[in-house]
Amino acid sequence: LEAVESPDARSVTLRRVSGHGFLEFEGQYSLSPRPDGSTYLGYSVELVPCPIFPLPLVEQKIRKEVPKMLAAMSRYARRL
């Protein structure tokens, strides 16, 4: 993966540059302030899986893993 930081946009974009599993992959983490003074962490992803993986299986895996990933990021940020 290639990571590109954009401090002005308060985001980090991840792009696939090689590997297998996905034909295309681009994910983005973004931070935005909330009215109560906390920070919102957003995550978006656009991907094209390899044709050997059935799309429902890929979608199920994403729904299962993304919440875990975001919870881990939240725990890490609270320690800082």
C-alpha positions as CSV (number, residue, x, y, z in Angstrom):
1,L,0.0,0.0,0.0
2,E,1.0,3.6,-0.6
3,A,0.0,6.1,2.1
4,V,-0.5,9.7,1.2
5,E,-1.1,12.2,4.1
6,S,-3.0,15.3,3.5
7,P,-2.7,17.5,6.6
8,D,-4.9,20.3,5.2
9,A,-7.7,17.9,4.7
10,R,-6.9,16.0,7.9
11,S,-6.8,12.7,6.0
12,V,-4.7,9.8,5.0
13,T,-5.3,7.9,1.7
14,L,-4.2,4.4,1.2
15,R,-3.8,3.0,-2.3
16,R,-2.9,-0.5,-3.6
17,V,0.4,-0.4,-5.5
18,S,0.9,-4.2,-5.7
19,G,-0.2,-7.5,-4.2
20,H,-3.1,-9.7,-4.6
21,G,-6.7,-9.9,-3.2
22,F,-7.9,-6.7,-4.9
23,L,-7.6,-5.4,-8.4
24,E,-8.1,-1.9,-7.1
25,F,-8.1,-0.6,-3.5
26,E,-8.3,3.0,-2.1
27,G,-9.2,3.7,1.5
28,Q,-9.3,7.0,3.3
29,Y,-9.2,7.9,7.0
30,S,-10.4,11.4,7.8
31,L,-10.6,13.4,11.0
32,S,-13.2,16.1,11.6
33,P,-14.0,18.1,14.8
34,R,-17.3,17.6,16.5
35,P,-19.3,20.3,18.3
36,D,-18.7,18.7,21.7
37,G,-14.9,19.0,21.2
38,S,-14.3,15.4,20.3
39,T,-13.0,14.2,17.0
40,Y,-14.8,12.0,14.4
41,L,-12.8,9.4,12.6
42,G,-14.3,8.5,9.2
43,Y,-13.2,5.7,6.9
44,S,-14.2,5.1,3.3
45,V,-13.1,2.5,0.9
46,E,-13.5,1.8,-2.8
47,L,-12.3,-1.5,-4.1
48,V,-12.5,-4.1,-6.8
49,P,-11.9,-7.6,-5.6
50,C,-10.2,-10.3,-7.7
51,P,-12.8,-12.2,-9.7
52,I,-12.0,-15.4,-7.8
53,F,-13.6,-14.0,-4.6
54,P,-17.4,-13.9,-4.6
55,L,-18.6,-10.3,-3.9
56,P,-21.0,-11.3,-1.0
57,L,-18.0,-12.9,0.7
58,V,-15.9,-9.8,0.3
59,E,-18.8,-7.5,1.5
60,Q,-19.3,-9.8,4.6
61,K,-15.6,-9.6,5.4
62,I,-15.6,-5.8,5.2
63,R,-18.7,-5.5,7.4
64,K,-17.0,-7.7,10.0
65,E,-13.5,-6.2,9.9
66,V,-14.0,-2.4,9.5
67,P,-15.8,-1.9,12.9
68,K,-13.0,-3.8,14.6
69,M,-10.4,-1.7,12.8
70,L,-12.1,1.6,13.8
71,A,-12.5,0.4,17.4
72,A,-8.8,-0.3,17.5
73,M,-8.0,3.1,16.1
74,S,-10.3,4.7,18.8
75,R,-8.5,2.8,21.6
76,Y,-5.2,3.9,20.2
77,A,-6.2,7.5,20.0
78,R,-7.5,7.5,23.5
79,R,-4.0,6.5,24.8
80,L,-2.3,9.4,23.1
